[in-house]
């Protein structure tokens, strides 16, 4: 089966195509939940459509034998520094 980290790498490609002005900000190795699965936490910015406000997204995924669970948080770019730590902690604590 595809690893959670590899699944996240695939999501990056989809986000690159989906968002305008896509820019990857960081890529960190994390362990989801209570040591359940190694994954990646990606931070990136972009706009969902022309004229929209830029957002910063934080995204990770957990893959088991048959399903993939994608966890995403987004915040307006101008507010991202204020919320980054709590959003990263929230995503990294994801477990099933």
C-alpha positions in Angstrom: 0.0 0.0 0.0 1.0 3.6 -0.4 2.7 5.2 2.6 1.1 8.2 4.2 4.2 10.3 3.3 4.0 9.3 -0.3 0.3 10.1 -0.4 1.0 13.6 0.9 3.6 14.0 -1.9 0.8 13.3 -4.4 -1.4 15.8 -2.8 1.3 18.5 -3.3 1.1 17.8 -7.1 -2.7 18.2 -7.0 -2.5 21.4 -5.0 0.0 22.8 -7.4 -2.4 22.3 -10.3 -5.5 23.5 -8.2 -4.2 26.7 -6.7 -3.1 29.9 -8.2 0.3 31.2 -7.1 1.1 27.9 -5.4 4.2 28.1 -3.2 5.3 25.3 -0.9 6.4 26.8 2.5 7.6 23.8 4.4 7.7 20.0 4.4 8.1 18.3 7.8 8.2 14.7 8.8 5.7 13.9 11.5 4.3 11.0 13.4 0.5 11.1 13.5 -1.5 10.4 16.6 0.2 8.3 19.2 3.0 6.9 17.0 0.5 5.4 14.6 2.0 6.4 11.2 4.9 8.5 9.8 3.7 11.1 7.4 4.5 14.6 6.1 3.0 17.9 7.1 3.1 20.3 4.2 2.5 24.0 4.5 1.8 25.9 1.3 0.1 29.1 0.1 -2.1 30.0 -2.8 -5.4 31.3 -4.0 -8.4 29.2 -4.9 -9.5 31.5 -7.6 -8.6 34.9 -9.2 -9.4 37.8 -6.9 -9.6 35.5 -3.8 -7.5 36.3 -0.8 -4.3 34.3 -0.4 -4.4 31.5 2.1 -1.9 29.4 3.9 -2.8 25.7 4.0 -1.4 23.0 6.3 -2.1 19.4 5.1 -1.3 15.9 6.1 -2.7 12.4 5.4 -3.1 9.0 7.1 -3.3 6.0 4.9 -4.4 2.6 6.1 -4.9 -0.6 4.1 -7.9 0.7 2.1 -8.6 4.3 2.9 -6.8 7.7 2.9 -7.7 10.4 5.4 -6.6 13.9 4.4 -6.6 16.5 7.1 -6.3 20.2 6.0 -6.4 23.5 7.8 -6.4 26.9 6.1 -6.1 30.4 7.3 -5.8 33.8 5.5 -2.2 34.5 4.7 -2.3 37.7 6.7 -3.4 35.7 9.8 -1.1 32.7 9.3 1.6 33.6 11.8 -1.0 34.0 14.6 -2.4 30.5 14.0 0.4 28.5 12.6 1.5 26.7 15.8 -2.0 25.7 16.9 -2.8 24.4 13.4 0.4 22.4 13.1 -0.3 20.9 16.5 -3.9 20.1 15.6 -2.9 18.3 12.4 0.0 16.4 14.0 -2.3 15.0 16.7 -4.7 13.5 14.2 -5.5 9.8 14.9 -8.2 7.4 14.1 
